Amino acid sequence: MKRRVRIKDIARMANVSVGTVDRVIHRRGEVSEESFRKIMAILEKTGYEPNLIARSLSSGKTFNIVVLIPNPAQDEYWKMAEEGVHLAEEEWAHHRVHIKISHFNLYNKGSFKRAAQSLLKSNPDGVLTAPIFHQEALDFFAACQKKKIPFVLFNNNVSENVGLGYVGQDLYQSGQVGAELLQIDQKEPGTYAILHIYDDISNSTHLKEKERGFKDYFLHLNGSKNKVTSLDLNMGHRQTLEKDLIKLLREKGLKGLLVTTSKGASVVSSVLEKHGKNGIRLVAYDLLQENLHYLKKGIIDFLINQNSRRQAFTGVAQLANYLVFKREPRVPYLFPLEIITRQNLSSYLKSMQH
């Protein structure tokens, strides 16, 4: 009689922990891509099939998920998010989970509304989206709830308690960390600015939360005599944007800048490089190629990595687990605030966690 393969046998063959094998089999928690592929190969080779997977396959149902995200051609950040969706699609294909990606214009509310309306007409089994436009997203979520379409949010949350859950970072703490990185080891008081580039902050909850954390950090800093300011800059008016930046850079006592949008970092970096960094510390977001270029050159001092690829991957997994196995998502599913510098960049890129 053929001996039944156990989870601990799989773990021994893959040289990983039992917990790692369990997370792969039951689709909970995070596992590196290398470990995932190794374990899946062994599962296939040994014919291991837990009852949970067998039940999902025997049901014969196909689950259609739509991922509604900004056009990746407009921003590398969303290109990485789409890569995460494709990785998740590969992982869940054998559970008959089909994923369709729908794009909208990152800078156009009307484009989001049209894409959302088209999505609703297709009656998907679930939706994953990033609520870039706050009010428009709330209207969309209300329509989803009316049609009983479950949805998961990633990248940025909304203040209202909607959907199955949120995958991303604590945005308030993100703003606090940005402020601390700017202020740490600064002996004298000075001016610190938070810059929002490309986005309409009045309709962008994620930017408001970062700003709130940023300002609260300095507000509660004992004996702080620092000046804290914020600027909302529109990339559509490049000359005006650069003029406002240069005016800020010439302000006496300016010590640090936090740029809240990942793509905006390269704009600020280019102006700093052209007009002189002059000891001004710059903190930005995400491992975009242009941002890495300026990090290596020393223009950007710290990058806070939001990891859009893993966020999207995990968001699909949360939704698919709910649809296929009836598992309630972890609420919220928070990612760590990863601080990347020139010194740890190489090891981080080699770690397969990005």
N, C-alpha and C positions, 0 to 999 in steps of 0.2 A: 504494500500500500504506500502510495507517494506521500511523504511527509508534508504537512501543511506549512507553508511559508508564513512566518510571523513578522510583525513590524520590527522586532529587535534583530531578526535575521537580515532584513533589508538595511537597517541602520549599520550593521556590522559590515555588510558587503560594500556600502557606499562610504564607509568611514565617517559617518556623521552620528549625531545623537538621535535617540528614539523620538525626542520631541520634534526634531527637524523633519523626520519622516512623517510624523503625525500631521504636521502643518501642511506638508505637500499633499497628503492623501485627503485631508479634510478641508483644504483650501482656507486655512485660517492663519493669520500672522504673516510675517515676511520671511522669505527664504532667498538666498542669493541665487542668481540665474545658474551659476555653475552647479550648486548643490541640487537645484530643481531638476536640471537636465540629467544629472547623474542618477538621481533617485527614480525619475520617470523611466529611464532606460532599464534599470534593474526591475522595476515593477512590470514593465512589458516583457522582459526576458523571463521572469519567473512566473508570469501569468497571475500575479497577485491582483485580486479584485475585491476590495472590501464591500460589504453589503450595501453601503450607502451609494457607492458608485454604480453598483449593479442595478439598484432600484432606479437611479436616474436614467440609465441607459434603457432599461426595460419599459419605461413610461412612453418612449417614442415621441415625446413632445419636443418641439423646437422653440427655443426662447429667443425672441428678437429684442435686442437692446440697441438703442440709438444713443450715440455720444454726440452731444451738441457743444462744439468748441469754436473758438476763433480760427480764422483761416491761418494755417501754419506758414503760408507764404509771406504773411505780414510780420511775423515775429518768430525768431528761433525758439523762444520759450515754448510756444504752442506746437512747434514742430517736434520738440522733445516729448511733449504730452501725447501727441499723436503716435509717436513711436511706442510709448507705454501702452496705448490702446491696442496696437498691433501685437505686442508681446502677450497681452492678456487674451487676445482673440485666439492665438495659437494654443495657449494653455487650456482654454475652455471649449475648444472646438469639439473635442470628443464627448462633451456633455450636451452637444447639440445647441450650444449658445452661439447665435449669429449676431455679429455686431456691424452696424452701419454707422458711419461717421458723417455728420452733417456740419457744415461750416457756416459761420457768419462773419461779417466784417467787424473787426476789432474796434473800429472807431465809429460805427453806425448803428444806432439803436433800432432803426427801421429794419435793417438787415437781420438783426437778432429776432425781431418780432415775426418777420416773414418766415424765417427758418423754423421758429418755434411752432407757428401755425401749420406749416407743412408737416412737421414731425407729428403733431397731434392727429392729423388726418390719417396717418399710417397705423395708428393704434398699436404702438410697440408694447412689449411686456414690461419694459423698464427703460429709464433714462438716466444717463450720467451727464452732468453739465457743470460748467463754471459760471456762476451768476455775475458776470461782468457788469451788466446794467441792472442796478438794484430794483427799481420800480418795475421795469419790464420783466425781470426775472420773477418777481412776486406774482405778477399777472399770469405768467406761464405756469408757475407752480400751482396756483389756484385752479387752473384749467386741468392740470394733471390730476390733482386730487378729485376734481369733479368726475373725471373719467376713470378714476381708481388706477392710475398708472404710477407705480412706485418709482421714486427717483432718489439719486444720491448726488450730493454737491461735492465738488473738489476745488482746490486752489483758494477760493474765498467763500466765506459763509455769509449768511444773512442773519440779521438780529432775530428775526422771527423763527420760531421753532417749527421748521417745515422739513418734509422729506424723511427718508430713512436714516440719513446721517450725513456727516461732513468729514471729508478726508483732506487734511492739510495741516498747516502750522497754526499755533496760537498767534494770531496777528497782532494782538495787543502786546504780548511778550516780545514779539519780533521787533516792534518799534522800540521797546525798552532796551533790548539787546543792542540795537543799532546805536542808541544814544550812549549806552555804556562804553561801547567800542570807541566812540568818538571822544568821550570825556576821560577815559582811563589814562592815568599818569599825566594829566594836564595840571600843571601847578597853579596857573593863574586863570581867573575867570575870562570868558570870551563869548563870542557869538557862535551859535550852532544852528544850522538850518536844515529843514527837511524839505526835499524837493519832489514834487509830483509831476512827472513828465508824461505826456501822451494821453492821460486819462482825465475825465471830468470828475473831480473829487466829490462834487455835490451829489453824484449818483453812484459813487464807488465806495461801498462799505469797507472793503478791505483796506483802502488807502486811509480812510478815516480812523480805522482801528490802529493802524501803524502810527499815525500821527498822534492819536490819543496816548498810546504807550510812550512814544518819544517825549511828548511834553510832560507827561506825568513823572517820568524818570527825573527830569531836571527840577520839576516842581517839588519833589520829595527829597531832593539831594540836600543834605544838611549844609547850611551856610552857603547855598548856591547863589552867586551873583551873576550867573550867566544870562545872556540874552538869547532867547529861543524864538525863531521865526520859521514861517513856512511859505513856500512859493508854489503856485499851481501854474505850470508852464505848458503851453500848447505847441506841439511839434509842427503843427500846421503853419505856424508863423516863425520860421527858423531864425530870421534876422532879429525879430523882437525877442525871441527866446535867448539868443546869444547876448544880446544887448543887456537883458535883465540879469543874466548870469555874470557877465563882466562887471556890472555894477555891484553885484553881491560880492564878488571876489575882491573888489577894491575896498570893501568895508573894513575899516580898521578893527582888529581884534577877532576876525573870522578864524575859527579854529577847526571846524568840522562840518561836513555835509553828509547827509543820508539821502540817497536817491531811492525812492520806493518802488519804481518800476524797473524791471531788469533791462529792458532795451534802452531806457533813458540814461543808464550809466555810461554808455559809450559817448553820448552827446556831451555830458558834463566832463568826462575824462578828456575828450578832445580839446575842449575849451581850456581846461586846466593845463594840459600839455602845452598849448599854444601860448598862454599868457603867464605861465609859471605857477607851480604848485605852492611855493612859498610856505611850506610847513602845514598846509591845510590837509587835514585827514579826510579821506573819502571812503565811505562804506556804501556798498551797493548790493544788488541781489543777482544770484544765479550764474551758472557756469556757461554763459554764452561765449562764443568764440571771441568776440570783440572784448568782452569783459575779462576773459583770461589774458588777452593781449595786454590790456592795461594793468592787470594785476601783476603780470610778470615784469612790466616796466616800472612798477612801483608807483604808478599814478593812483590806482585803486589799492587801498591798504587792506581791506577785508571784504570778502563776499559772503553773504548769508545765503546758503544754498537752499532753495525751496523744493528742488527735486521734482519738477513737473512730470517727468517720465514715471517715477515711482508712484506719484500721487494718482495719475490716471490709471496705471496698472492696478493699484490697490482699490481704486473706486469701482472699476469693472468687477474685480473679485468680490467686493462687498455686495454688489448688486446681484451678481451671478449666484453667489452663495444663498442669497435670500430667495431667488427664483427657483433654483434647482433643488436646494436642500432645506428650504424654509428656515434658514438660520437668520436671526436678527443681527444686523450689522453692529459692530462696536460703535458707540456714539459718545463723543466724537472720536475719530481715528486720527490722533495727532502725531505729526512727524516731528523729529527733533530739530532744533535750531542749529544747523551745522555751520561752523565758522571756518572758512577756507582762507588761507594765507599763501604767500609765495612759498613758504617753508613746507607746508603740508599738502600742497596741490598735487604734486607728483604721486605721493603715496595714496591720496584719495582717489585719483583717477585710475589707479591700478587695483583698487580694492573691489571693483565691480559693484559698489553700492550706489553709484551715481546713475 
